[in-house]
């Protein structure tokens, strides 16, 4: 499993509608995400910036992302979402969301020693 993080800007005035759409993401879009081995997908918002994170449980991330991009329901969803978003300066060519480097992760879990 590999974790991914990314960020993108939210256009001024788009927050309420963007949030409304994400309160009821289309089942076909969620199914495409699931089929492509993505789990625990979360989008956070702060001050006009969206931060997304997910766990990838597959073996070929590029191929699974291509499957999502080819899905007709996802294409319709993206056509609605794209006008709400604006790229962060420095986003690499070919990317829509800015990929982020994971610097730290603590999973905890049952074998974590108690803090002293």
TORTI-797724 format. One record per residue (C-alpha): residue number from 1; x, y, z. Coordinates in nm, 4 decimals. Layout:
<recs>
<resi->NUM	x->X	y->Y	z->Z>
...
</recs>
This chain:
<recs>
<resi->1	x->0.0000	y->0.0000	z->0.0000>
<resi->2	x->0.1216	y->0.3508	z->-0.0824>
<resi->3	x->-0.0286	y->0.6789	z->0.0379>
<resi->4	x->-0.0718	y->0.9767	z->-0.1950>
<resi->5	x->-0.1290	y->1.3419	z->-0.1109>
<resi->6	x->-0.2161	y->1.6262	z->-0.3428>
<resi->7	x->-0.3505	y->1.9799	z->-0.3401>
<resi->8	x->-0.5322	y->2.2216	z->-0.5671>
<resi->9	x->-0.6942	y->2.5615	z->-0.5291>
<resi->10	x->-1.0679	y->2.6127	z->-0.4967>
<resi->11	x->-1.1951	y->2.9098	z->-0.6947>
<resi->12	x->-1.3462	y->3.1945	z->-0.4903>
<resi->13	x->-1.7190	y->3.1443	z->-0.4411>
<resi->14	x->-1.7097	y->2.7720	z->-0.5302>
<resi->15	x->-1.6950	y->2.6273	z->-0.1776>
<resi->16	x->-2.0672	y->2.5761	z->-0.1142>
<resi->17	x->-2.1409	y->2.4046	z->-0.4447>
<resi->18	x->-1.8235	y->2.1956	z->-0.4333>
<resi->19	x->-1.9134	y->2.0794	z->-0.0828>
<resi->20	x->-2.2712	y->2.0041	z->-0.1912>
<resi->21	x->-2.1510	y->1.7820	z->-0.4763>
<resi->22	x->-1.9103	y->1.5964	z->-0.2485>
<resi->23	x->-2.1840	y->1.5301	z->0.0058>
<resi->24	x->-2.3381	y->1.2998	z->-0.2577>
<resi->25	x->-2.0655	y->1.1767	z->-0.4922>
<resi->26	x->-2.2185	y->0.9707	z->-0.7730>
<resi->27	x->-2.2070	y->0.5957	z->-0.7006>
<resi->28	x->-2.0557	y->0.5281	z->-1.0455>
<resi->29	x->-1.7631	y->0.7575	z->-0.9641>
<resi->30	x->-1.7073	y->0.5900	z->-0.6272>
<resi->31	x->-1.7200	y->0.2489	z->-0.7973>
<resi->32	x->-1.4526	y->0.3547	z->-1.0482>
<resi->33	x->-1.2305	y->0.4756	z->-0.7643>
<resi->34	x->-1.2793	y->0.1476	z->-0.5783>
<resi->35	x->-1.2139	y->-0.0662	z->-0.8889>
<resi->36	x->-0.8872	y->0.1221	z->-0.9311>
<resi->37	x->-0.7587	y->0.0104	z->-0.5905>
<resi->38	x->-0.8020	y->0.3422	z->-0.4086>
<resi->39	x->-0.9082	y->0.3307	z->-0.0442>
<resi->40	x->-0.9490	y->0.5878	z->0.2319>
<resi->41	x->-0.9802	y->0.8793	z->-0.0128>
<resi->42	x->-1.0329	y->1.2058	z->0.1728>
<resi->43	x->-1.0483	y->1.5702	z->0.0642>
<resi->44	x->-0.9873	y->1.8454	z->0.3204>
<resi->45	x->-1.0401	y->2.2189	z->0.2738>
<resi->46	x->-0.8715	y->2.5208	z->0.4283>
<resi->47	x->-0.8721	y->2.8794	z->0.3091>
<resi->48	x->-0.9316	y->2.8068	z->-0.0598>
<resi->49	x->-0.6990	y->2.5069	z->-0.0787>
<resi->50	x->-0.8161	y->2.1478	z->-0.1225>
<resi->51	x->-0.5903	y->1.8752	z->0.0131>
<resi->52	x->-0.6591	y->1.5188	z->-0.0978>
<resi->53	x->-0.5143	y->1.1982	z->0.0345>
<resi->54	x->-0.5712	y->0.8313	z->-0.0444>
<resi->55	x->-0.4205	y->0.4874	z->-0.0061>
<resi->56	x->-0.3360	y->0.2927	z->-0.3212>
<resi->57	x->-0.3610	y->-0.0851	z->-0.2822>
<resi->58	x->-0.2846	y->-0.1940	z->-0.6391>
<resi->59	x->0.0313	y->-0.2798	z->-0.8308>
<resi->60	x->0.0159	y->-0.0390	z->-1.1277>
<resi->61	x->-0.0851	y->0.3108	z->-1.0207>
<resi->62	x->-0.0552	y->0.4622	z->-1.3700>
<resi->63	x->-0.2773	y->0.1935	z->-1.5240>
<resi->64	x->-0.5378	y->0.2284	z->-1.2499>
<resi->65	x->-0.5398	y->0.6078	z->-1.2875>
<resi->66	x->-0.5912	y->0.5599	z->-1.6621>
<resi->67	x->-0.8923	y->0.3372	z->-1.5872>
<resi->68	x->-1.0446	y->0.6111	z->-1.3741>
<resi->69	x->-0.9762	y->0.8721	z->-1.6428>
<resi->70	x->-1.1431	y->0.6528	z->-1.9077>
<resi->71	x->-1.4596	y->0.6001	z->-1.7027>
<resi->72	x->-1.7517	y->0.7935	z->-1.8608>
<resi->73	x->-1.9175	y->0.8826	z->-1.5272>
<resi->74	x->-1.5850	y->1.0092	z->-1.3917>
<resi->75	x->-1.5323	y->1.2175	z->-1.7051>
<resi->76	x->-1.8750	y->1.3808	z->-1.6533>
<resi->77	x->-1.7936	y->1.4372	z->-1.2836>
<resi->78	x->-1.4587	y->1.5961	z->-1.3684>
<resi->79	x->-1.6262	y->1.8244	z->-1.6234>
<resi->80	x->-1.8400	y->1.9610	z->-1.3398>
<resi->81	x->-1.5572	y->1.9769	z->-1.0814>
<resi->82	x->-1.2857	y->2.1306	z->-1.2991>
<resi->83	x->-1.4384	y->2.4825	z->-1.3155>
<resi->84	x->-1.4443	y->2.4908	z->-0.9332>
<resi->85	x->-1.0721	y->2.4222	z->-0.9139>
<resi->86	x->-0.7563	y->2.6149	z->-0.9993>
<resi->87	x->-0.4066	y->2.4776	z->-1.0155>
<resi->88	x->-0.1446	y->2.5600	z->-0.7552>
<resi->89	x->0.1600	y->2.7396	z->-0.9010>
<resi->90	x->0.4351	y->2.4903	z->-0.9781>
<resi->91	x->0.2033	y->2.1988	z->-1.0597>
<resi->92	x->0.4007	y->1.9729	z->-1.2956>
<resi->93	x->0.2958	y->1.9509	z->-1.6613>
<resi->94	x->0.0402	y->1.6765	z->-1.7145>
<resi->95	x->-0.0897	y->1.6963	z->-1.3565>
<resi->96	x->-0.4107	y->1.8693	z->-1.2470>
<resi->97	x->-0.3637	y->1.8376	z->-0.8697>
<resi->98	x->-0.0183	y->1.9177	z->-0.7286>
<resi->99	x->0.1400	y->1.5919	z->-0.6055>
<resi->100	x->0.2821	y->1.6203	z->-0.2545>
<resi->101	x->0.5770	y->1.4438	z->-0.0970>
<resi->102	x->0.4998	y->1.2410	z->0.2135>
<resi->103	x->0.7405	y->1.3537	z->0.4853>
<resi->104	x->0.6013	y->1.1724	z->0.7888>
<resi->105	x->0.3444	y->0.9090	z->0.8730>
<resi->106	x->0.2647	y->0.7463	z->1.2054>
<resi->107	x->0.0261	y->0.4557	z->1.1920>
<resi->108	x->0.0149	y->0.3735	z->1.5621>
<resi->109	x->-0.1402	y->0.0345	z->1.5814>
<resi->110	x->-0.1429	y->-0.2297	z->1.8548>
<resi->111	x->0.2364	y->-0.2639	z->1.8798>
<resi->112	x->0.2961	y->0.1063	z->1.9476>
<resi->113	x->0.4588	y->0.1487	z->2.2907>
<resi->114	x->0.2787	y->0.3679	z->2.5408>
<resi->115	x->0.4084	y->0.7228	z->2.5629>
<resi->116	x->0.5963	y->0.7931	z->2.8819>
</recs>
